């Protein structure tokens, strides 16, 4: 899923009580919404743009396609759009790549730019405007030359992001060429607090770095060269290979137990080897041998190996990949494989490291899966913010095409398949599989009603296999080891290793490869170092921000799919966010609820209204208006959201917020009491004790 712009102010300031853009903003120019630090607006009806709940103006002329004879288009833009359209079965799928090209040409998605793209694509400008206004990376008003996006989501906020955001706004206040925006999770929680400066990820940041960023931009220097993410090594202590002659070109072994750690390293085995992102080094390590092996087997035998491995999806749902692939109908028809690389769950950043450091592993996994499922067309949908990783993938795909690993009759076999990298444009909802499919088809990323499920009716209405980066990257290792051998690692129902992203209040945030079933304490304390001295784990999210929280008393449970489910949470994306005892539950709940309220596409009522309503209830606690009855109401509303939304975005807020109310009710009641005293609303002793159903709650006497 992808990050969007987040809270406009530090958490203690709080948004307006209505939690939506005031009515006056409807008539304001878009540029007024994008001042330093301000968030992309959301309106009461849930859309990112005004007017969607207004009646249609029937006096306006019908939308028409611009006439090529009277619409001049810059040659470079025309070439970019034409090349993009050639990659897809349906030209509409090129809408987002074309808008990226238009913004690069014009500086923003101006009416002129959109009309030019519409002319080349033979679509109406209205259609492209509806797409451009959905995604946060497209500017709908003139903007400064440089963009500084400061992540203010949970993991970064826990480590001081709000203070840095304020410092960055002050540093850039007098520079007309720099704009500063608060963004939601950018997928780099391991360097929190962090920012994206013209696409370059930098961190961990201190307030003093704000002035240096502005100075570097003015002088045209690389921004904070010593803090750029692209140079960061993997923090997993088991990754480094002992130094010995020839080790850099040793063929990769399947399942290597590293010295100093009990975890078997499969995906992270020598992940930091120089040049591993290139075909030459990857082949020296035995790269694409698994594909050669698979192509000599029948499709059924390859699928059987994946089934025997017990590999469960590593993106969140945990459904077995082999079973999912078996649901696709057999026979000759247009079938598709889509790799979900829109990693935007707050706290998740493991796929980013895989794509950046070993992209050919992902490509090989896609090739094997496409053979097993009889698929000839594949796509990688990568979040737009991962521009550096996308560039690396583009280069790797080109190498694979040139060497015959992608294309017609790959490696002399009967299998042919194409692979296209599709860059998103900033929309968390596109991490939901059907929202991703709509986005890939060139539409607004709205989730679809299920059934039908993608395996039967997905991309372009054809059967579609969707898996995430880590899942597909595991496939070559399964083929090398054998499915039964891979299944010996981990537990009976949670086989193999798992990449775990650990962030928040720990000493060594980063990605770690663990054997499923390892104790959570070993991950949080043994690998990530635990909280800083004098602090204890207060609560933690086992599977990203959407997972119900567990407390410090739950650290000795096994980290696997079934055990976490029995404990009332979930493994999810494998993103552990640790919150120590220096932070309030209310602050974290507010940050989380605002994120999901902003990211809701607005299509279904339980999510659109439930997320915004939860924000308002939490604001009541902050302002001193709440009573303990508010907690009962809020908990009941979370229960009504769960299972009643078009997709799981509403559930993703309701599950953790509901768990916080349940596990930390005493603290929240104390927050209510303290806020009432600060606001002069009076002690809770002056409030009538009532139940949820009582409509006459109020002051006693």
For each residue, the residues with C-beta under 8 A, 3 or more apart:
1: 342 343 344 345 383 428 429 430 431 432
2: 342 344 383 384 385 424 426 427 428 430 431
3: 151 153 183 184 185 186 187 344 383 385 426 428
4: 40 136 183 184 426 427 428 598 599
5: 39 40 136 149 181 182 183 184 598
6: 39 151 152 153 182 183 184 594 595 598
7: 11 15 39 152 182 591 594
8: 15 37 38 39 182
9: 13 14 15 37
10: 13 162 163 165 166
11: 7 14 157 162 587 590 591
12:
13: 9 10
14: 9 11 619 622 623
15: 7 8 9 19 594 615 619
16: 19 22
17: 616 619 623
18: 22 616
19: 15 16 597 612 615 616 619
20: 42 43 44 612
21: 25 26 33 41 42 43
22: 16 18 25
23: 26
24: 27 28
25: 21 22 28 32 33 41 50
26: 21 23 43 50 51
27: 24
28: 24 25 32 33
29: 32 141
30: 33 34 140 141
31: 34 141 142
32: 25 28 29 35
33: 21 25 28 30 38 40 41 141
34: 30 31 38 40 139 141 143 179 181
35: 32 38
36: 169 172 173 179 180 181
37: 8 9 165 166 169 180 181 182
38: 8 33 34 35 181
39: 5 6 7 8 181 182 598
40: 4 5 33 34 48 136 598
41: 21 25 33 48
42: 20 21 46 47 48 597 598
43: 20 21 26 46 47 48 49 50 52 53
44: 20 53
45: 52 53 602 608
46: 42 43 600 601 602 603 608
47: 42 43 50 52 602
48: 40 41 42 43 133 134 136
49: 43 52 133 134
50: 25 26 43 47 54
51: 26 54
52: 43 45 47 49
53: 43 44 45
54: 50 51
55:
56:
57: 60
58:
59:
60: 57
61: 64
62:
63: 124 125 126 127
64: 61 124
65: 118 119 122 123 124
66: 70 71 115 116 118 119 125
67: 70 71 119
68: 71 119
69:
70: 66 67
71: 66 67 68 115 116 119
72: 116
73: 77 78 116 119 120
74: 77 78 105 116
75: 78 79
76: 79 80 105
77: 73 74 80 81 101 102 105 113 116 117 120
78: 73 74 75 81 82 120
79: 75 76 82 83
80: 76 77 83 84 97 98 101
81: 77 78 84 85 94 97 98 101 102 117 120 121
82: 78 79 85 86 120
83: 79 80 86 87
84: 80 81 87 88 94 97 98 101
85: 81 82 88 91 94 98 120 121
86: 82 83
87: 83 84 93 94 420
88: 84 85 91 92 93 94 420
89: 93 334 377 460
90: 93 441 442 460
91: 85 88 94 121 122 123 442
92: 88 95 121 123 441 442 443
93: 87 88 89 90 422 440 441 442
94: 81 84 85 87 88 91 97 98 121 442
95: 92 98 99 121 123 127 128 131 442 443
96: 99 100 131 135 422 423 424 425 439 442
97: 80 81 84 94 100 101 422 423
98: 80 81 84 85 94 95 101 102 117 120 121 128
99: 95 96 102 103 109 114 117 128 131 132 138 425
100: 96 97 103 104 137 384 423 425
101: 77 80 81 84 97 98 104 105 117
102: 77 81 98 99 105 106 109 113 114 116 117
103: 99 100 106 107 108 109 113 138 139
104: 100 101
105: 74 76 77 101 102 113
106: 102 103 109 110 112 113
107: 103 110 139 142 143 145
108: 103 113 138 139 140 141 142 143
109: 99 102 103 106 113 114 132 138 139 140
110: 106 107 113 114 142
111: 114 115 125
112: 106 115 116
113: 77 102 103 105 106 108 109 110 116 117
114: 99 102 109 110 111 117 118 125 128 129 132
115: 66 71 111 112 118 119 125
116: 66 71 72 73 74 77 102 112 113 119 120
117: 77 81 98 99 101 102 113 114 120 121 123 128
118: 65 66 114 115 121 122 123 124 125 127 128
119: 65 66 67 68 71 73 115 116 122
120: 73 77 78 81 82 85 98 116 117
121: 81 85 91 92 94 95 98 117 118 128
122: 65 91 118 119
123: 65 91 92 95 117 118 127 128
124: 63 64 65 118 127 128
125: 63 66 111 114 115 118 128 129
126: 63 129 130
127: 63 95 118 123 124 130 131
128: 95 98 99 114 117 118 121 123 124 125 131 132
129: 114 125 126 132 133
130: 126 127 133 134 444
131: 95 96 99 127 128 134 135 442 443 444
132: 99 109 114 128 129 135 138 140
133: 48 49 129 130 138 140
134: 48 49 130 131 427 444 445
135: 96 131 132 138 384 424 425 426 427 445
136: 4 5 40 48 425 426 427
137: 100 384 385 425 426
138: 99 103 108 109 132 133 135 425 426
139: 34 103 107 108 109 142 143
140: 30 108 109 132 133
141: 29 30 31 33 34 108
142: 31 107 108 110 139
143: 34 107 108 139 147 179
144: 147 176 177 178 179
145: 107 177 178
146: 177 178 179 197 198 217
147: 143 144 179 181 196 197 198
148: 168 172 178 179 180 181 195 196 197 213
149: 5 181 182 183 186 195 196 197 385
150: 156 161 164 165 168 180 181 182 183 193 195
151: 3 6 156 161 183 184 185 186 188 192 193 194 195 196
152: 6 7 156 157 161 162 165 182 183 184 591
153: 3 6 156 157 161 184 185 346 545 591 595
154: 157 158 185 346 347 504 545 577 588 591 592 595
155: 158 159 185 189 192 346 347 503 504 509 577
156: 150 151 152 153 159 161 185 189 192 193 194
157: 11 152 153 154 160 161 162 193 591
158: 154 155 192 504 505 577 579 583 588
159: 155 156 192 193 204 504 505
160: 157 163 164 193 207
161: 150 151 152 153 156 157 164 165 192 193 194
162: 10 11 152 157 165 166
163: 10 160 166 167 207
164: 150 160 161 167 168 193 195 205 206 207 209 210
165: 10 37 150 152 161 162 168 169 180 182
166: 10 37 162 163 169 170
167: 163 164 170 171 207 208 210
168: 148 150 164 165 171 172 180 195 210 213
169: 36 37 165 166 172 173 180
170: 166 167 173 210
171: 167 168 210 211 213 214
172: 36 148 168 169 175 178 179 180 210 214
173: 36 169 170
174:
175: 172 178 214 217 218
176: 144
177: 144 145 146 217 218
178: 144 145 146 148 172 175 214 217
179: 34 36 143 144 146 147 148 172
180: 36 37 148 150 165 168 169 172
181: 5 34 36 37 38 39 147 148 149 150
182: 5 6 7 8 37 39 149 150 152 165
183: 3 4 5 6 149 150 151 152 186 196
184: 3 4 5 6 151 152 153 344 346 428 595 598 599
185: 3 151 153 154 155 156 189 344 345 346 347 348 545 595
186: 3 149 151 183 194 196 201 385
187: 3 343 344 348 349 352 383 385 386
188: 151 191 192 194 201 203 229 349 352
189: 155 156 185 192 194 346 347 348 349 501 503 504 509 575 577
190: 232 235 349 501 503 509 510 511
191: 188 194 201 202 203 204 227 229 232 509
192: 151 155 156 158 159 161 188 189 203 204 503 504 509
193: 150 151 156 157 159 160 161 164 203 204 205
194: 151 156 161 186 188 189 191 201 202 203 204 205 229
195: 148 149 150 151 164 168 201 202 203 205 213
196: 147 148 149 151 183 186 199 200 201 202 385
197: 146 147 148 149 200 202 213 217 223 224
198: 146 147 217 223
199: 196 385 387 388
200: 196 197 222 223 228 230 388
201: 186 188 191 194 195 196 228 229 230 388
202: 191 194 195 196 197 205 209 213 223 224 227 228 229
203: 188 191 192 193 194 195 227 229
204: 159 191 192 193 194 227
205: 164 193 194 195 202 209 210 224 227
206: 164 209
207: 160 163 164 167 210
208: 167 211 212
209: 164 202 205 206 212 213 224 227
210: 164 167 168 170 171 172 205 207 213 214
211: 171 208 214 215
212: 208 209 215 216 224
213: 148 168 171 195 197 202 209 210 216 217 223 224
214: 171 172 175 178 210 211 217 218
215: 211 212 218 219 221
216: 212 213 219 221 222 223 224
217: 146 175 177 178 197 198 213 214 220 223
218: 175 177 214 215
219: 215 216
220: 217
221: 215 216 225
222: 200 216 225 228
223: 197 198 200 202 213 216 217 228
224: 197 202 205 209 212 213 216 227 228
225: 221 222 228
226:
227: 191 202 203 204 205 209 224
228: 200 201 202 222 223 224 225 231 232
229: 188 191 194 201 202 203 232 388
230: 200 201 356 388
231: 228
232: 190 191 228 229
233: 272
234: 239 268 271 272 353 357 510 511
235: 190 508 509 510 511 512
236: 239 265 268 510 511 512 513 527
237: 240 260 261 527
238: 258 259 260 261 263 265 268 513
239: 234 236 258 265 268 269 270 271 272 513
240: 237 258 272
241: 247 258 270 273
242: 247 259
243: 247
244: 247
245:
246: 249 250
247: 241 242 243 244 250
248: 273 274
249: 246 281 284 285
250: 246 247 253 285
251: 284 285 286
252: 269 270 285 286 287
253: 250 256 269
254: 266 477 480 481 485
255: 264 265 266 477 481 485 486 489
256: 253 264 265 266 269
257: 261 262 263 264 265
258: 238 239 240 241 261 263 265 269
259: 238 242
260: 237 238
261: 237 238 257 258
262: 257 515
263: 238 257 258 497 512 513 514 515 518
264: 255 256 257 489 497 515
265: 236 238 239 255 256 257 258 268 269 497 513
266: 254 255 256 269 474 477 489 496 497 513
267: 271 354 358 361 470 473 474 477 497 499 513
268: 234 236 238 239 265 271 499 511 513
269: 239 252 253 256 258 265 266
270: 239 241 252 273 276 285
271: 234 239 267 268 276 353 357 358
272: 233 234 239 240 276 357
273: 241 248 270 276 281 285
274: 248 281
275: 278 280 281
276: 270 271 272 273 281 282 285 357 358
277: 281 282 356 357 358 359 360 392 395 396
278: 275 281 282 396 399
279: 282 283 287 360 396 399 400 403
280: 275 283 284
281: 249 273 274 275 276 277 278 284 285
282: 276 277 278 279 285 287 288 358 360 361
283: 279 280 286 287 288
284: 249 251 280 281 287
285: 249 250 251 252 270 273 276 281 282
286: 251 252 283 289 480
287: 252 279 282 283 284 360 361 364
288: 282 283 291 292 360 364 405
289: 286 292 293 480
290: 293 294 364 368 475 476 477 479 480
291: 288 294 295 364 367 368 405 410 411 476 479
292: 288 289 295 296 411
293: 289 290 296 297 479 480
294: 290 291 297 302 368 371 372 479
295: 291 292 371 410 411 413 415
296: 292 293
297: 293 294 301 302
298: 301 302
299: 302 303 371 372 373 374
300: 303 304
301: 297 298 304 305
302: 294 297 298 299 305 306 368 371 372 479
303: 299 300 306 307 322 325 326 372 373
304: 300 301 307 308 322 483
305: 301 302 308 309 478 479 482 483
306: 302 303 309 311 321 322 325 369 372 475 478 483
307: 303 304 310 320 322 323 326 483
308: 304 305 322 482 483 484 487
309: 305 306 322 478 483 484 486 487 495 496
310: 307 320 483 486 487 493 495 496
311: 306 320 321 322 471 474 475 478 486 495 496
312: 318 319 320 321 494 495 561
313: 316 317 318 319 320 321 324 467 468 471
314: 468 470 471 474 498 499 573 574
315: 340 467 468 470 471 573
316: 313 345 468 543 544 546 572 573
317: 313
318: 312 313 561 570 571
319: 312 313 323 324
320: 307 310 311 312 313 323 324
321: 306 311 312 313 324 325 369 467 471 475
322: 303 304 306 307 308 309 311 325 326
323: 307 319 320 326 327
324: 313 319 320 321 327 455 465 467
325: 303 306 321 322 328 369 372 373 465
326: 303 307 322 323
327: 323 324 453 455 456
328: 325 335 373 374 375 455 463 464 465
329: 333 335 456 463
330: 374
331: 374
332:
333: 329 462 463
334: 89 376 377 460 462
335: 328 329 373 374 375 376 377 462 463 464 465
336: 375 377 378 379 458 459 460 462 463 464 465
337: 366 369 370 373 375 377 378 379 464 465 466 467
338: 378 379 380 381 433 436 437 440 458 459 464 465 466
339: 362 366 378 379 380 381 466 467 468 469 472
340: 315 381 431 433 436 466 467 468 469
341: 351 355 380 381 382 383 386 468 469
342: 1 2 381 382 383 424 430 431 436
343: 1 187 348 349 350 351 352 383 386 431 468 469 573
344: 1 2 3 184 185 187 348 383 428 430 431
345: 1 185 316 348 431 544 545 546 572 573 575
346: 153 154 155 184 185 189 544 545 575 577 592 595
347: 154 155 185 189 501 503 504 541 544 545 573 575 576 577
348: 185 187 189 343 344 345 351 501 544 573 574 575
349: 187 188 189 190 343 352 353 501 503 511 575
350: 343 353 354 470 499 500 501 511 573 574 575
351: 341 343 348 354 355 468 469 470
352: 187 188 343 349 355 356 386 389
353: 234 271 349 350 356 357 499 511
354: 267 350 351 357 358 359 361 362 469 470 473 499
355: 341 351 352 359 362 382 386 389 392 393 469
356: 230 277 352 353 359 388 389 392
357: 234 271 272 276 277 353 354
358: 267 271 276 277 282 354 361 362 473
359: 277 354 355 356 362 363 392 393 395 396
360: 277 279 282 287 288 363 364 396 399 400
361: 267 282 287 354 358 364 365 473 476
362: 339 354 355 358 359 365 366 380 393 469 472 473
363: 359 360 366 367 396 397 400 405 406 419
364: 287 288 290 291 360 361 367 368 405 475 476
365: 361 362 368 369 471 472 473 474 475 476
366: 337 339 362 363 369 370 378 380 419 472
367: 291 363 364 370 371 405 406 410 417 419
368: 290 291 294 302 364 365 371 372 475 476 479
369: 306 321 325 337 365 366 372 373 375 465 467 472 475
370: 337 366 367 373 375 376 378 415 417
371: 294 295 299 302 367 368 374 415 417
372: 294 299 302 303 306 325 368 369
373: 299 303 325 328 335 337 369 370 465
374: 299 328 330 331 335 371
375: 328 335 336 337 369 370 378 417 465
376: 334 335 370 416 417 418
377: 89 334 335 336 337 417 418
378: 336 337 338 339 366 370 375 417 418 419 420
379: 336 337 338 339 419 420 421 422 440 459
380: 338 339 341 362 366 393 419 420 421 422
381: 338 339 340 341 342 422 424 430 436 439 440
382: 341 342 355 386 389 390 393 421 422 423 424
383: 1 2 3 187 341 342 343 344 386 424 426 430
384: 2 100 135 137 387 423 424 425 426
385: 2 3 137 149 186 187 196 199 426
386: 187 341 343 352 355 382 383 389 390
387: 199 384 390 391 423
388: 199 200 201 229 230 356 391 392
389: 352 355 356 382 386 392 393
390: 382 386 387 393 394 421 423
391: 387 388 394 395
392: 277 355 356 359 388 389 395 396
393: 355 359 362 380 382 389 390 396 397 421
394: 390 391 397 398 421
395: 277 359 391 392 398 399
396: 277 278 279 359 360 363 392 393 399 400
397: 363 393 394 400 401 406 419 421
398: 394 395 401 402
399: 278 279 360 395 396 402 403
400: 279 360 363 396 397 403 405 406 419
401: 397 398 405 406 407
402: 398 399
403: 279 399 400
404: 407 410 411 412
405: 288 291 363 364 367 400 401 410 411
406: 363 367 397 400 401 410 417 418 419
407: 401 404 410 416 417 418
408: 416
409: 412 413 414 415 416
410: 291 295 367 404 405 406 407 413 415 416 417
411: 291 292 295 404 405
412: 404 409
413: 295 409 410
414: 409
415: 295 370 371 409 410
416: 376 407 408 409 410
417: 367 370 371 375 376 377 378 406 407 410
418: 376 377 378 406 407
419: 363 366 367 378 379 380 397 400 406
420: 87 88 378 379 380
421: 379 380 382 390 393 394 397
422: 93 96 97 379 380 381 382 440
423: 96 97 100 382 384 387 390
424: 2 96 135 342 381 382 383 384 427 430 439
425: 96 99 100 135 136 137 138 384
426: 2 3 4 135 136 137 138 383 384 385
427: 2 4 134 135 136 424 430 435 439 445 599
428: 1 2 3 4 184 344 431 599 649
429: 1 432 435 445 446 447 599 600 601 647 649
430: 1 2 342 344 381 383 424 427 435 436 439 445
431: 1 2 340 342 343 344 345 428 435 436
432: 1 429 435 436 447 647 648 649
433: 338 340 436 437 454 466
434: 437 438 447 448 450 454 458 647
435: 427 429 430 431 432 438 439 445 446 447 448 601 647
436: 338 340 342 381 430 431 432 433 439 440 445 466
437: 338 433 434 440 441 448 454 458 459 464 466
438: 434 435 441 443 444 445 446 447 448
439: 96 381 424 427 430 435 436 442 443 444 445
440: 93 338 379 381 422 436 437 459
441: 90 92 93 437 438 459 460
442: 90 91 92 93 94 95 96 131 439
443: 92 95 131 438 439 446
444: 130 131 134 438 439 601
445: 134 135 427 429 430 435 436 438 439 601
446: 429 435 438 443 601 603
447: 429 432 434 435 438 601 603 646 647 649
448: 434 435 437 438 646
449: 646
450: 434 453
451: 456
452: 456 457
453: 327 450 456 457 458
454: 433 434 437 457 458 459 463 464 465 466
455: 324 327 328 458 463 464 465
456: 327 329 451 452 453 463
457: 452 453 454 461 462 463
458: 336 338 434 437 453 454 455 461 462 463 464 466
459: 336 338 379 437 440 441 454 462 464
460: 89 90 334 336 441
461: 457 458
462: 333 334 335 336 457 458 459
463: 328 329 333 335 336 454 455 456 457 458
464: 328 335 336 337 338 437 454 455 458 459
465: 324 325 328 335 336 337 338 369 373 375 454 455
466: 337 338 339 340 433 436 437 454 458
467: 313 315 321 324 337 339 340 369 471 472
468: 313 314 315 316 339 340 341 343 351 471 472
469: 339 340 341 343 351 354 355 362 472 473
470: 267 314 315 350 351 354 473 474 499 574
471: 311 313 314 315 321 365 467 468 474 475
472: 339 362 365 366 369 467 468 469 475
473: 267 354 358 361 362 365 469 470 476
474: 266 267 311 314 365 470 471 477 478 496
475: 290 306 311 321 364 365 368 369 471 472 478 479
476: 290 291 361 364 365 368 473 479 480
477: 254 255 266 267 290 474 480 481 486
478: 305 306 309 311 474 475 481 482 483 486
479: 290 291 293 294 302 305 368 475 476 482
480: 254 286 289 290 293 476 477
481: 254 255 477 478 485 486
482: 305 308 478 479 485 486
483: 304 305 306 307 308 309 310 478 486 487
484: 308 309 487 488
485: 254 255 481 482 488
486: 255 309 310 311 477 478 481 482 483 489 495 496
487: 308 309 310 483 484 490 495 496
488: 484 485 495
489: 255 264 266 486 495 496 497 515 516
490: 487 494 495 496 497 498 515 516 517 560
491: 494 495 516 517 558 560 562
492: 495
493: 310 560 561 562
494: 312 490 491 498 516 517 560 561 562 571
495: 309 310 311 312 486 487 488 489 490 491 492 516
496: 266 309 310 311 474 486 487 489 490 515 516
497: 263 264 265 266 267 489 490 513 514 515 516
498: 314 490 494 513 514 515 516 559 571 574
499: 267 268 314 350 353 354 470 511 512 513 574
500: 350 511 512 513 514 523 559 574 575 576
501: 189 190 347 348 349 350 510 511 573 574 575 576
502: 506 508 509 510 511 512 523 524 527 528 576 578
503: 155 189 190 192 347 349 506 509 575 576 577 578
504: 154 155 158 159 189 192 347 509 540 576 577 578 579 580
505: 158 159 531 532 535 537 578 579 580 582 583
506: 502 503 509 524 528 529 530 531 578
507: 528 529 530 531 532
508: 235 502 527 528 529
509: 155 189 190 191 192 235 502 503 504 506 528
510: 190 234 235 236 501 502 528
511: 190 234 235 236 268 349 350 353 499 500 501 502
512: 235 236 263 499 500 502 523 527 528
513: 236 238 239 263 265 266 267 268 497 498 499 500
514: 263 497 498 500 518 522 523 527 559
515: 262 263 264 489 490 496 497 498 518
516: 489 490 491 494 495 496 497 498 559 560 561
517: 490 491 494 558 559 560 563
518: 263 514 515 522 523 558 559
519: 522 523 555 556 557 558 559
520: 523 524 540 542 550 554 555 556 557 558 559 576
521: 524 525 526 555 556
522: 514 518 519 525 526 527
523: 500 502 512 514 518 519 520 526 527 528 559 576
524: 502 506 520 521 527 528 530 537 540 555 576 578
525: 521 522 528 529 530 555
526: 521 522 523
527: 236 237 502 508 512 514 522 523 524
528: 502 506 507 508 509 510 512 523 524 525 576 578
529: 506 507 508 525
530: 506 507 524 525 537
531: 505 506 507 535 536 537 578 580 581
532: 505 507 535 580
533:
534:
535: 505 531 532 580 581 582
536: 531 552 580 581
537: 505 524 530 531 540 551 552 555 578 579 580 581
538: 551 552 579 580 581 583 585
539: 549 550 551 552 579 585 660 663 664
540: 504 520 524 537 549 550 551 552 554 576 577 578 579
541: 347 544 545 547 549 575 576 577 656
542: 520 547 550 559 564 569 570 571 572 576
543: 316 546 547 564 569 570 571 572 573 574 575 576
544: 316 345 346 347 348 541 547 572 573 574 575 577
545: 153 154 185 345 346 347 541 575 577 592 595 652 656
546: 316 345 543 572 648 651 652 653 655 656
547: 541 542 543 544 564 569 570 571 572 655 656
548: 568 569 570 655 656 658 659
549: 539 540 541 569 656 659 660 663
550: 520 539 540 542 554 557 567 568 569
551: 537 538 539 540 554 663
552: 536 537 538 539 540 555
553:
554: 520 540 550 551 557 567
555: 519 520 521 524 525 537 552
556: 519 520 521
557: 519 520 550 554 563 564 567
558: 491 517 518 519 520 563
559: 498 500 514 516 517 518 519 520 523 542 563 564 571
560: 490 491 493 494 516 517 563 564 571
561: 312 318 493 494 516 564 565 570 571
562: 491 493 494 565 566
563: 517 557 558 559 560 566 567
564: 542 543 547 557 559 560 561 567 569 570 571
565: 561 562 568 569 570 571
566: 562 563
567: 550 554 557 563 564
568: 548 550 565 659
569: 542 543 547 548 549 550 564 565 659
570: 318 542 543 547 548 561 564 565
571: 318 494 498 542 543 547 559 560 561 564 565 574
572: 316 345 542 543 544 546 547 575
573: 314 315 316 343 345 347 348 350 501 543 544
574: 314 348 350 470 498 499 500 501 543 544 571
575: 189 345 346 347 348 349 350 500 501 503 541 543 544 545 572
576: 347 500 501 502 503 504 520 523 524 528 540 541 542 543
577: 154 155 158 189 346 347 503 504 540 541 544 545
578: 502 503 504 505 506 524 528 531 537 540
579: 158 504 505 537 538 539 540 583 588
580: 504 505 531 532 535 536 537 538 583
581: 531 535 536 537 538
582: 505 535
583: 158 505 538 579 580 587 588
584: 587 588 667 671
585: 538 539 588 589 660 664 667 668 671
586: 589 590 618 621 622 667 668 671
587: 11 583 584 590 591
588: 154 158 579 583 584 585 591 592 660
589: 585 586 592 593 618 656 657 660
590: 11 586 587 593 594 615 618 619 622
591: 7 11 152 153 154 157 587 588 594 595
592: 154 346 545 588 589 595 596 653 656 657
593: 589 590 596 597 611 614 615 618 653 657
594: 6 7 15 590 591 597 598 615
595: 6 153 154 184 185 346 545 591 592 598 599 653
596: 592 593 599 600 611 649 650 652 653
597: 19 42 593 594 600 611 612 614 615 653
598: 4 5 6 39 40 42 184 594 595
599: 4 184 427 428 429 595 596 649
600: 46 429 596 597 607 608 611 612 649 650
601: 46 429 435 444 445 446 447 607 649
602: 45 46 47 608
603: 46 446 447 607 608 646
604: 607 608 645 646 650
605: 608 609
606: 609 610 640 641 644 645 650
607: 600 601 603 604 610 611 641 645 646 647 649 650
608: 45 46 600 602 603 604 605 611 612
609: 605 606 612 613
610: 606 607 613 614 637 638 640 641 650 653 654
611: 593 596 597 600 607 608 614 615 649 650 653
612: 19 20 597 600 608 609 615 616
613: 609 610 616 617 637
614: 593 597 610 611 617 618 634 637 638 653 654 657
615: 15 19 590 593 594 597 611 612 618 619
616: 17 18 19 612 613 619 620
617: 613 614 620 621 626 630 633 634 637
618: 586 589 590 593 614 615 621 622 634
619: 14 15 17 19 590 615 616 622 623
620: 616 617 623 625 626 630
621: 586 617 618 625 626 630 668 671 672 675
622: 14 586 590 618 619 675
623: 14 17 619 620 626 675 679
624: 675 676 677 678 679 680 681
625: 620 621 679 681
626: 617 620 621 623 630 631 672 675 676
627: 630 672 684 687 697
628: 631 632 669 672 684
629: 632 633 690 691 692 694 697
630: 617 620 621 626 627 633 634 672
631: 626 628 634 635 661 665 668 669 672
632: 628 629 635 636 691 692
633: 617 629 630 636 637 692
634: 614 617 618 630 631 637 638 657 661
635: 631 632 638 639 658 661 662
636: 632 633 639 640 692
637: 610 613 614 617 633 634 640 641 654
638: 610 614 634 635 641 642 653 654 655 657 658 661
639: 635 636 642 654 658
640: 606 610 636 637 644
641: 606 607 610 637 638 644 645 650 651 653 654
642: 638 639 650 651 654 655 658
643: 651
644: 606 640 641 650
645: 604 606 607 641 648 649 650 651
646: 447 448 449 603 604 607
647: 429 432 434 435 447 607 650
648: 432 546 645 651 652
649: 428 429 432 447 596 599 600 601 607 611 645 652 653
650: 596 600 604 606 607 610 611 641 642 644 645 647 653 654
651: 546 641 642 643 645 648 654 655
652: 545 546 596 648 649 655 656
653: 546 592 593 595 596 597 610 611 614 638 641 649 650 656 657
654: 610 614 637 638 639 641 642 650 651 657 658
655: 546 547 548 638 642 651 652 658 659
656: 541 545 546 547 548 549 589 592 652 653 659 660
657: 589 592 593 614 634 638 653 654 660 661
658: 548 635 638 639 642 654 655 661 662
659: 548 549 568 569 655 656 662 663
660: 539 549 585 588 589 656 657 663 664 668
661: 631 634 635 638 657 658 664 665 668
662: 635 658 659 665
663: 539 549 551 659 660
664: 539 585 660 661 667 668
665: 631 661 662 668 669
666: 669 670
667: 584 585 586 664 670 671
668: 585 586 621 631 660 661 664 665 671 672
669: 628 631 665 666 672 673
670: 666 667 673 674
671: 584 585 586 621 667 668 674 675
672: 621 626 627 628 630 631 668 669 675 676 684
673: 669 670 676 677 683 684
674: 670 671 677 678
675: 621 622 623 624 626 671 672 678 679 681
676: 624 626 672 673 679 681 682 683 684
677: 624 673 674 680 681 683
678: 624 674 675
679: 623 624 625 675 676
680: 624 677
681: 624 625 675 676 677
682: 676 686 687 699
683: 673 676 677 686 687
684: 627 628 672 673 676 687
685:
686: 682 683 699 700
687: 627 682 683 684 697 698 699 700
688: 696 697 698 699 700
689:
690: 629 694 696 697
691: 629 632 694
692: 629 632 633 636
693:
694: 629 690 691 697
695:
696: 688 690
697: 627 629 687 688 690 694
698: 687 688
699: 682 686 687 688
700: 686 687 688
701:
